[in-house]
């Protein structure tokens, strides 16, 4: 006959191999993990007004409406034609910068697209209109 102590010793489970496997898996996941570096926009605070303000007509004003409609010089511009229009205006006024007046309800995607297209065209100075 078996005694109660014999049954208790036979039913014990050795956890050491399981812990070894768990630690090996933990080390594997830590070593193979890739850490994503988030990319953001470098947006600084506006600089104080200079002694020589730039005339308002020297810049290209790009408005982005609440429905993400882009307007340049009182004309609605299709997103696909944005680059061509900015290239034409940049050729007419090579020293001009771009001032973006984005509606608060517009998408950031449209705003970034206008900024990127301005940079691709060669316009170095891209600013945001101040809303009061």
N, C-alpha and C positions, 0 to 999 in steps of 0.2 A: 503494500500500500504506500501511496504517496502522502506525504505530510503537506501541510499548508505552506511551510517554508520552501519546499521544493517547487511548488507551483509558482510562488512569487518570484523566485530567482530565475525560473525558466521564462517568464513572461516579460522580463525587462528588455528594453530595446536600447541598443548602444547608439547614442546620438553623435558620437565623435565623427564618423565618416560623413554624416549629413552636414555637420557644421563645417567640415573641411571643404565640401563641395560648395556650400553657400559662400564661404569666404573667397574661394577661387573665382566663383561667378562675380562676386562683388568687385574683386580686383580687376577682372576682365572688363566689366562694364565701365569702371572708372578710367582704365587705360585707353579704351577704345572710344570713349565719349568724345564727340566734337562739340566744342563750345562755339556758339554762334555769336559773332560780334555784330551788334545792331548798328545800322547805318542811319544817320540822321542828317538833317539839313543844318548847315552852319548859318544861323540867323542871329546877327548881332543887333544890339540896340541902335536906333538911329543916332547919327552923330548930330551934335548941336549945329544950328544954322550958322553957315559961314558968313564972312563979310561980303562975299560976292555971290549972291544967290543966282542960280541958273534960271533964266527965263522959262516960263511955263511952256512956251511953244518950242523950246529946244529939245524937249523930251517926247518920246512916243508913249501916249497914254493907252493902255490896254485895260479895258473894263471886263470883268467877269461877273455876269448876272447871277441871280439866285437860281436860275435854271441851267447854269454853266454855259450860257451863251457868251461868246467872246465878241467884243465890240472894239474896233479900232477906227478912229476918226469918224465917229457916228455911223459906221457901217458894220453890220453883222458879218462876222468872219467864220467860215467853217473851220473846224479844227485842222482838217487836212490841208487847208490853204493858209494856215497861220505862218508857216515858214516863208512861203513866197511873199506874203504881205510884209513881214518883218524885214526880209531881204531888200524889198523895194524901198521901204521907208528908211532903212539903214543906208542904202546907196544915196538917197536924197539928202539925208542928214547924218554924215558919218560920225559926228561927235555926240550925237544924241544918245541918251540912255533910255531905258524902258521904265515906266512907272506903272505898276500893276495896282488897279483898284478892284479888289475882289470883294464881292458881296459876302457877308458873314455866313450865309447859307449855301455858298458854292462849295464844290468838292475840292479837296486838296489836290486831287489828281490833275484837275484842269490847271490849277495854280502852278504846280510843278512842271507841267507840260509847257506852259508859257515861259517859265524861267529857263528850262532846258533849251527850248527852241531859241530863245534870245541869246543864250551863250553859244549855241551852235552857229548862229548867224554871225557872231562876232561882236555882239554888244556886251561890253564888259560891265557896264553899270546898270544893275537891275535893282530897283527900289520898290517899296510898297507905299501906296497912298495912305495918308493918315486920315482915319475916320474920326470925326468929332461928334 
